[in-house]
Amino acid sequence: MFANRIIVLLALVVVSNAFLAQKSRPFAHRALFSTANADVDADIASDLEILNRAADTKQEDSAKVFEALTDLEKKMRQKAKEDPTVATTMLEQLNGDWRLVFTTGTVDTQKKMGKINYFPIKAVQSFATKQQPMLIENGIYFGEWPVLKFSGQMDFDLKKRRLEFDFNQVALFNAFNIPLKQGEAAQLGAKSGLGSEGNVENASRGRQAFFNWISADETIATARGGGGGLALWKRVTKEE
C-alpha cells in the first residue's frame, strides 16, 4: 500500500514538471524574441546616429554612411515584418519637405560617373501624404530659387513600403508650367542623371517609378530608388 502511494506521488511530480515545462516555454520564447528585438533596435539606433551626423555635417566618411544605409535597410526590413505599424508610422513621418543629402546614384550613374556620395546641389523632394490623392514634388534649386520642379501624384504600398509615383507637370524657373505625357518625366530624369534608364523601361511598360522606403522620422529619411541607388534626406525646417 505504501509503495503504491510512492508510485502515485512520483507520477504526479513527473506530470507536474512536464506541465510546468510546457507553460514556461512561451515565456522563454518571448524572452528570446524580446532580446532579438532589442538587438535590432540597438543596431537601428546606431545606424541612425551615423546618418544624422552625415545629414547635419556632410563630413561623415562616405563609406561609413553607405554601410549604415545598407545595414539600416536590412534591419528595418526585419523590423517591419515583425511590426506592421512601422510602415504606417513611416508614411505619416514622410509628410513634408526633404533635402537630398547623400546618394550612391543609380546603378546606371555609378557605371558612368562612380558613386556620387554627398549631393552637390540643392535638391528638395516634398511629399503630401495626409491627403488624397497624395502628391509628390521634386525640385532643383539655385539658392532659394527653384530652377526645375517636377510634380505629380503618388501611392504608397504599406506592405512593401514602396512609394510609386508619376510626374505629370514640370515648372521652369517657377513660372512656366509644362504638362508631361506618360513616360516623359522618366526620359528627362534619365537624360539629366537624376533618374535611371530603368524608369524609362518601366514607363514603356505602363509601370510607375518608385522608391523602396527604408525609414522616415522627425529628422532624416532613407530609401532605395528604382534604379538601385541608396539615398539619405534631411528634413527641411523653417529655419533652413
Summary of the structure (lengths in Angstrom):
residues: 240
radius of gyration: 25.2
end to end distance: 89.5
largest distance: 103.1
contacts: 698
relative contact order: 0.13
helix: 46%
strand: 31%
